Amino acid sequence: MSKVLVAGGGPAGMIAAIYAARAGHEVILFEKNEKLGKKLYITGKGRCNITNACDIQDLFDNVISNSKFLYSSFYSYNNFDVIDFFKEIGLETKIERGNRVFPVSDKSSDVISALSQELRKQNVMIEYKSEVTDIIIKNKSFHGIKVNGDKKEILGDKVIIATGGLSYKVTGSTGDGFRFAKEMGHRITELYPSLVPFNIKETFIKELQGLSLRNISIRITSQKKEIYQDFGELLFTHFGVSGPVILSASSFIIPYMKNRDIELFIDLKPALSIEQLDSRILRDFEEFRNKQFKNALDNLFPKKLIPVIIRLSEIDPDKKVNIITKEERLKLIHVIKGFKLSVSSLREYNEAVITKGGIAVKDIDPSTMESKLVSNVYFAGEVMDLDALTGGFNLQIAWSTGHTAGVSME
């Protein structure tokens, strides 16, 4: 039986501690906050999108960075194993649109409670308000840790580093694990905020704040070259745009953000071709033929969007629709099918769902999560250079890598 120290009480750390304890080891979990799962609590807008009930290939397809590294951990502990695990510890789940898996109660606090209860059941000792500040290495092997900067060493046989990334710093994610790994000789890949909203240059964006658009498609270009496209839901904010399609897009456009013009085109009516949209507009114009242009778009757009559409179309808002020319109508269609916004930057880590980048996976054994450079040091979750799209996939990475680390204790 080994004495296993776990740094970090997030999803990866908790599940690693549970499985290490189930294997008969003495486990101590160190959490810098006053409670476990602080970031987990706010995921999925407080509902906690635990995983995704897709097939195994879709799991890999939704991982952006280093999906091949996850082959062993995904196959040994997949999304349905996670669902079964939560059922076993008393948490019922449900599957929603996009195969997203949530607790039946819609409360992330219930996920944390179930994990906490299982930790207690497995006799895991939890040290709250205990920040691991140093990993002690002797002769290229783990020796112990220091907590809260104390000179006193807590000795152990093995350590699992599950300290997260840099996203949502208020939850305690301050990049400690990157420092620990770097001091051991691991390479840290470049770090970026990811699954994050966009800042937009156009000043009219503030007029659209709070407006949510469903069933739109987006296209993003860099120097006129298309780099991303998607379909789904978008939300306008006081600074720019957010929503599922934007968060997913952020993972792909990061390499293009430096010194390049990034343009976002929104197709407000993707189900209609140009010809079909023209026919639809003509029908509306016929119905409102004696109205002014500014009063003839209510059937096409939400009220908040109409003044901006009119401005971009450059059609006189007071013009009667029955005298709008074909050229003007085509300009309107161009605006509707390619509502253009200029991306100035991505938002900061405090609004990012995850961190892109981390400990280089080439330095980690994918079948055990043990460091290849220092023996008896293991990693789990976001601290590694692994990230995925929204929909429960990043938590699946945490569960799978945490499980792999936990069961690999000897």
Phi and psi in degrees as a GROMACS rama.xvg file:
@    title "Ramachandran Plot"
@    xaxis  label "Phi"
@    yaxis  label "Psi"
@TYPE xy
-100.956  157.732  SER-2
-97.773  112.255  LYS-3
-106.941  125.407  VAL-4
-104.839  130.452  LEU-5
-115.123  123.811  VAL-6
-99.2857  107.853  ALA-7
114.861  122.06  GLY-8
-105.209  38.3654  GLY-9
-88.8054  -167.694  GLY-10
-58.9991  -44.3686  PRO-11
-65.847  -43.2487  ALA-12
-65.7517  -42.1561  GLY-13
-65.1832  -45.7437  MET-14
-71.381  -33.1828  ILE-15
-63.2659  -43.2188  ALA-16
-63.2631  -41.6587  ALA-17
-61.2719  -48.8938  ILE-18
-72.949  -31.1672  TYR-19
-66.0061  -40.2972  ALA-20
-68.9962  -39.253  ALA-21
-61.4981  -27.7693  ARG-22
-80.9898  1.66083  ALA-23
97.6594  8.85583  GLY-24
-88.0433  156.958  HIS-25
-81.9102  122.752  GLU-26
-123.959  131.628  VAL-27
-121.28  124.631  ILE-28
-104.877  125.932  LEU-29
-106.711  122.01  PHE-30
-125.673  125.907  GLU-31
-71.8701  -23.886  LYS-32
-85.3828  176.367  ASN-33
-82.637  -6.56934  GLU-34
-151.107  164.749  LYS-35
-83.1031  158.387  LEU-36
61.9094  38.046  GLY-37
-63.3673  -40.4033  LYS-38
-73.9292  -37.2301  LYS-39
-58.6657  -32.8601  LEU-40
-61.7084  -33.1543  TYR-41
-99.7549  -0.0868979  ILE-42
-70.6582  152.123  THR-43
58.5322  36.9066  GLY-44
55.2259  38.5592  LYS-45
85.8379  2.35154  GLY-46
-101.646  -22.155  ARG-47
68.3048  93.5378  CYS-48
-79.4596  89.7912  ASN-49
-59.5576  -46.1011  ILE-50
-162.095  -166.662  THR-51
-130.632  131.109  ASN-52
-87.8496  47.0988  ALA-53
-94.0219  178.434  CYS-54
-79.3483  167.755  ASP-55
-61.5244  -36.0647  ILE-56
-64.6142  -36.8296  GLN-57
-65.312  -31.2549  ASP-58
-58.6345  -49.6371  LEU-59
-64.7196  -39.5354  PHE-60
-65.8481  -24.2933  ASP-61
-93.2889  -0.296429  ASN-62
-88.7359  126.458  VAL-63
-83.793  -46.8489  ILE-64
-111.388  124.851  SER-65
60.1468  46.7846  ASN-66
-62.4068  -32.7932  SER-67
-64.0882  -30.8553  LYS-68
-60.2018  -28.58  PHE-69
-86.8903  2.4866  LEU-70
-53.5624  -51.7989  TYR-71
-65.9043  -46.5613  SER-72
-71.6722  -35.6821  SER-73
-67.4272  -40.7224  PHE-74
-74.2519  -28.9004  TYR-75
-85.0142  -18.7072  SER-76
-153.211  87.1247  TYR-77
-92.2235  -172.97  ASN-78
-63.328  -35.3115  ASN-79
-76.2618  -27.1449  PHE-80
-64.3437  -37.4482  ASP-81
-64.8341  -45.6441  VAL-82
-59.579  -43.5036  ILE-83
-65.1262  -39.6807  ASP-84
-59.8116  -47.0138  PHE-85
-67.2652  -34.7155  PHE-86
-64.1307  -41.9586  LYS-87
-61.111  -35.7479  GLU-88
-95.1229  12.4757  ILE-89
98.2534  14.0024  GLY-90
-113.76  115.705  LEU-91
-82.5626  142.311  GLU-92
-121.751  167.77  THR-93
-140.616  156.857  LYS-94
-109.654  129.621  ILE-95
-117.374  -170.964  GLU-96
-50.4913  137.309  ARG-97
74.8264  18.7575  GLY-98
62.5687  18.3313  ASN-99
-70.1996  136.028  ARG-100
-106.079  126.077  VAL-101
-127.917  159.153  PHE-102
-64.8381  144.563  PRO-103
-56.0415  -33.8972  VAL-104
-74.6515  -12.3618  SER-105
62.7006  24.5529  ASP-106
-121.442  117.708  LYS-107
-63.5117  -27.4298  SER-108
-61.4985  -29.1504  SER-109
-70.8777  -31.9133  ASP-110
-65.6181  -46.4765  VAL-111
-64.8909  -40.2357  ILE-112
-62.4468  -42.3275  SER-113
-63.9166  -42.6159  ALA-114
-66.1659  -41.9583  LEU-115
-62.8561  -41.3508  SER-116
-63.9986  -40.6152  GLN-117
-68.8751  -36.3288  GLU-118
-60.1456  -44.3549  LEU-119
-64.2375  -42.4458  ARG-120
-59.9561  -35.7802  LYS-121
-88.6957  9.69166  GLN-122
61.5815  31.8455  ASN-123
-75.1342  127.364  VAL-124
-82.5575  126.456  MET-125
-110.187  124.05  ILE-126
-106.304  103.679  GLU-127
-81.9408  162.006  TYR-128
49.4805  38.0777  LYS-129
-125.377  95.3931  SER-130
-88.2645  121.643  GLU-131
-71.9072  119.34  VAL-132
-107.833  -17.8426  THR-133
-151.757  142.925  ASP-134
-105.573  124.295  ILE-135
-94.0945  120.215  ILE-136
-116.308  132.267  ILE-137
-131.442  128.001  LYS-138
53.7553  44.7879  ASN-139
58.1937  32.8722  LYS-140
-142.042  148.585  SER-141
-65.3386  138.41  PHE-142
-121.644  -42.0366  HIS-143
178.656  -170.395  GLY-144
-134.596  164.067  ILE-145
-116.949  140.652  LYS-146
-118.301  136.164  VAL-147
54.9255  32.9396  ASN-148
72.4843  5.77921  GLY-149
-67.0974  145.803  ASP-150
-73.4981  -18.7627  LYS-151
-69.5549  133.632  LYS-152
-95.3177  136.607  GLU-153
-103.689  111.725  ILE-154
-81.7172  150.597  LEU-155
-159.244  166.603  GLY-156
-87.3845  -34.0871  ASP-157
-145.143  156.087  LYS-158
-133.374  140.721  VAL-159
-113.238  116.876  ILE-160
-93.939  111.075  ILE-161
-133.594  54.1787  ALA-162
-90.3956  3.7743  THR-163
76.114  -166.909  GLY-164
-109.232  -128.407  GLY-165
-119.346  -4.1497  LEU-166
-75.7202  146.424  SER-167
51.1442  63.2139  TYR-168
-57.6436  -26.8815  LYS-169
-62.0399  -19.1657  VAL-170
-89.3451  -0.427861  THR-171
106.454  1.19453  GLY-172
-81.5417  95.1556  SER-173
-119.168  16.4724  THR-174
77.222  20.8537  GLY-175
-58.2887  -40.888  ASP-176
-62.4206  -32.2352  GLY-177
-64.1249  -41.6266  PHE-178
-64.9548  -46.5448  ARG-179
-56.2585  -48.0292  PHE-180
-64.8054  -41.1998  ALA-181
-63.2462  -40.194  LYS-182
-65.3469  -24.4238  GLU-183
-85.5925  -7.17288  MET-184
104.946  4.10911  GLY-185
-76.2061  147.196  HIS-186
-83.8191  136.379  ARG-187
-108.481  119.99  ILE-188
-72.1295  164.414  THR-189
-59.9087  137.959  GLU-190
-103.56  137.029  LEU-191
-140.589  151.748  TYR-192
-71.9026  136.574  PRO-193
-136.277  166.021  SER-194
50.6048  60.8436  LEU-195
-135.159  147.484  VAL-196
-67.0461  168.884  PRO-197
-106.037  142.905  PHE-198
-86.2113  138.652  ASN-199
-118.559  140.482  ILE-200
-72.7102  -38.7731  LYS-201
-60.5018  131.936  GLU-202
-72.9667  -23.9522  THR-203
-67.9439  -8.72326  PHE-204
-58.8198  -33.2014  ILE-205
-64.7247  -28.4721  LYS-206
-67.2133  -22.2646  GLU-207
-98.4967  1.319  LEU-208
-49.6544  129.771  GLN-209
90.6432  -10.086  GLY-210
-78.9769  127.802  LEU-211
-110.883  131.75  SER-212
-117.407  125.939  LEU-213
-103.332  158.217  ARG-214
55.167  43.6222  ASN-215
-108.781  162.639  ILE-216
-118.525  149.563  SER-217
-122.957  152.703  ILE-218
-137.527  130.219  ARG-219
-118.169  132.88  ILE-220
-122.73  152.435  THR-221
-128.842  118.134  SER-222
51.3505  47.1732  GLN-223
73.9773  -6.16458  LYS-224
-94.8914  130.93  LYS-225
-70.31  129.037  GLU-226
-119.25  -11.8809  ILE-227
-163.552  147.125  TYR-228
-148.22  152.631  GLN-229
-162.828  169.883  ASP-230
-135.151  138.386  PHE-231
158.277  -133.992  GLY-232
-116.469  140.654  GLU-233
-133.424  145.474  LEU-234
-126.088  130.52  LEU-235
-86.2171  139.56  PHE-236
-124.459  179.31  THR-237
-70.2172  -17.8079  HIS-238
-109.119  -18.3725  PHE-239
170.714  -124.986  GLY-240
-133.363  149.467  VAL-241
-143.207  -159.816  SER-242
99.3552  164.915  GLY-243
-53.066  -45.2156  PRO-244
-66.7735  -31.861  VAL-245
-75.6921  -43.9791  ILE-246
-59.6279  -44.654  LEU-247
-63.2524  -41.1636  SER-248
-61.0515  -33.8381  ALA-249
-58.6086  -32.4813  SER-250
-63.3754  -30.4976  SER-251
-92.6378  -27.0583  PHE-252
-91.8447  -7.42953  ILE-253
-50.1348  -45.7017  ILE-254
-64.4116  -18.362  PRO-255
-96.4941  -5.42817  TYR-256
-72.8799  -24.0726  MET-257
-79.3323  117.543  LYS-258
55.5633  34.7728  ASN-259
-133.56  153.019  ARG-260
-85.0814  118.487  ASP-261
-109.373  124.478  ILE-262
-119.453  136.511  GLU-263
-109.925  124.154  LEU-264
-112.659  124.916  PHE-265
-106.472  123.795  ILE-266
-90.4411  107.288  ASP-267
-74.3904  -18.4046  LEU-268
-135.16  65.5978  LYS-269
-67.0464  -20.4729  PRO-270
-76.3184  -13.5352  ALA-271
-110.034  135.094  LEU-272
-73.9811  171.768  SER-273
-58.632  -42.6375  ILE-274
-65.4694  -43.4366  GLU-275
-65.742  -39.2457  GLN-276
-66.5401  -39.5844  LEU-277
-61.2163  -42.4073  ASP-278
-63.4469  -40.3069  SER-279
-64.1092  -43.7441  ARG-280
-63.9131  -41.9348  ILE-281
-59.9137  -40.2063  LEU-282
-63.361  -44.2627  ARG-283
-64.653  -40.9118  ASP-284
-65.4206  -34.1723  PHE-285
-66.4046  -41.9173  GLU-286
-64.355  -37.5383  GLU-287
-108.514  31.2337  PHE-288
-56.6009  -27.1185  ARG-289
-96.1274  5.57574  ASN-290
-94.7447  162.808  LYS-291
-77.3153  153.785  GLN-292
-52.6497  -41.456  PHE-293
-64.4289  -16.0226  LYS-294
-109.53  12.902  ASN-295
-114.508  10.6993  ALA-296
-113.317  7.71135  LEU-297
-61.8358  -27.5267  ASP-298
-81.8045  -13.1056  ASN-299
-99.5909  -34.8336  LEU-300
-137.723  156.728  PHE-301
-61.8611  148.863  PRO-302
-53.259  -40.5053  LYS-303
-64.9289  -28.321  LYS-304
-83.3755  -25.3285  LEU-305
-58.1377  -49.2325  ILE-306
-58.3477  -36.0478  PRO-307
-70.5091  -43.4359  VAL-308
-58.7753  -45.0627  ILE-309
-59.9643  -45.1226  ILE-310
-62.175  -43.7672  ARG-311
-70.8967  -28.5327  LEU-312
-74.0697  -19.8345  SER-313
61.8395  24.1929  GLU-314
-93.3909  136.058  ILE-315
-56.961  118.545  ASP-316
-61.0048  -23.6974  PRO-317
-91.571  -0.972984  ASP-318
-70.5545  136.781  LYS-319
-68.8473  138.025  LYS-320
-65.2588  -24.8427  VAL-321
-73.9801  -6.35333  ASN-322
-117.687  11.8859  ILE-323
-71.473  130  ILE-324
-78.7765  165.748  THR-325
-62.3287  -39.8926  LYS-326
-61.6463  -41.5322  GLU-327
-66.0621  -38.4456  GLU-328
-64.454  -41.0409  ARG-329
-66.6994  -34.57  LEU-330
-64.255  -40.6376  LYS-331
-61.7998  -43.8374  LEU-332
-62.3563  -40.4759  ILE-333
-59.599  -39.9158  HIS-334
-67.4415  -41.7978  VAL-335
-67.3915  -41.3748  ILE-336
-84.8984  -12.125  LYS-337
-146.77  59.2259  GLY-338
-65.5082  106.08  PHE-339
-94.788  133.698  LYS-340
-131.049  145.501  LEU-341
-102.175  121.802  SER-342
-83.31  120.2  VAL-343
-90.2567  -36.5878  SER-344
-170.298  172.819  SER-345
-94.6574  156.056  LEU-346
-71.7122  172.533  ARG-347
-85.5706  177.346  GLU-348
-57.0443  -32.376  TYR-349
-65.3337  -15.1544  ASN-350
-112.33  0.680478  GLU-351
-84.4443  137.558  ALA-352
-70.6546  -39.6322  VAL-353
-140.642  171.354  ILE-354
-102.724  130.124  THR-355
-92.3431  131.69  LYS-356
101.335  175.896  GLY-357
148.994  -155.481  GLY-358
-66.3048  126.481  ILE-359
-58.725  125.718  ALA-360
-71.0539  -15.6295  VAL-361
-65.141  -20.2252  LYS-362
-91.9574  6.70509  ASP-363
-127.042  137.198  ILE-364
-75.6063  115.029  ASP-365
-67.5285  -18.5985  PRO-366
-87.6803  -13.0745  SER-367
-132.895  -18.3588  THR-368
70.5577  15.2716  MET-369
-84.209  143.068  GLU-370
-60.2333  140.429  SER-371
-84.9583  -10.1127  LYS-372
-100.297  -31.8872  LEU-373
-133.008  125.213  VAL-374
-74.7166  149.604  SER-375
70.1244  15.8781  ASN-376
-112.528  125.885  VAL-377
-123.239  154.399  TYR-378
-124.994  153.18  PHE-379
-151.683  139.234  ALA-380
83.4545  -149.126  GLY-381
-67.0452  -14.1261  GLU-382
-65.3736  -21.9885  VAL-383
-89.7503  163.722  MET-384
-77.7206  71.3501  ASP-385
-138.709  129.258  LEU-386
-152.679  156.551  ASP-387
-141.517  176.58  ALA-388
-76.7721  172.756  LEU-389
-71.6301  160.083  THR-390
121.71  12.4757  GLY-391
100.493  -1.2304  GLY-392
-75.0738  -34.0318  PHE-393
-69.984  -36.1786  ASN-394
-68.4509  -34.291  LEU-395
-61.5027  -38.4189  GLN-396
-60.3103  -42.8067  ILE-397
-62.6632  -47.3856  ALA-398
-62.447  -47.0512  TRP-399
-67.7007  -44.922  SER-400
-71.9844  -35.1369  THR-401
-63.9549  -43.5642  GLY-402
-61.0464  -46.2729  HIS-403
-59.5639  -45.6633  THR-404
-62.197  -44.1654  ALA-405
-63.5983  -39.8273  GLY-406
-84.7073  -5.99711  VAL-407
-90.955  -0.655935  SER-408
-68.7779  136.379  MET-409
